Amino acid sequence: MARRRPLQRSPGRPGAAPARDAALKALRQATRFVEAGEYARAYPILKRLADVAARRGMPRRAGYLYLQAARARLEMGEPRDALVLAQHAIQHLAGVGRVERASRLLLGTIQALEDKGYREQAVTLRAQVSALLGGSGLAPSVLRQSTLPTRCPSCNAPVRPDQVSWIDGRSVECVFCGGVVRATDSATDG
């Protein structure tokens, strides 16, 4: 089992480690709520964490958290709110050059909107992501087969093969915290 490096305080940022620990604890709680189907309890936590990450200049983390908050709102039957949150995710992830990876995750959100009958919101979201990708459209990502852990080592969120964003042939990004999750076997094209 790999040992984790201890958290170190950044110079000039007193209290950074306790704040990070509190955020990670809240994220784990939200993850448990999502797994239990308690989206109304998960949503405010995810939204608050996303807002804090955005204010603190962490656009990648904010984007992923807004995307999770959007999925929670969608499960709560609030497609307009889900669309707004997904748009926030796009804006934050576009700012750090992660739109293409995020688009693969957004495909799941778009599909969920369509499956639940929210076609108008799905069309709007698809068009916005497509525009950010330069009109190249959203093609489903290449299916990869690999042995992924069932949980993120950073935040303990579930790792679902249909929701991951591949970094390379052996690594994926956690959709909750953006942490790197390593596969145990080499990924192959399906």
Buried (B, 14 or more C-beta within 10 A) or exposed (E): EEEEEEEEEEEEEEEBBEEEEEBBEBBBEBBBBBEEEBBEBBBEBBBBBBBBBBEEEBBBBBBBBBBBBBBBBBBBEBBEBBBBBBBBBBBBBBEBEBBBBBBBBBBBBBEBBBEBEBEEBBEBBBEBBBEBBEEEEBEEBEEBEBEBEEBBBBBBBBBEEEBBBBEEEBBBBBBBBBBBBBBEEEBEEE
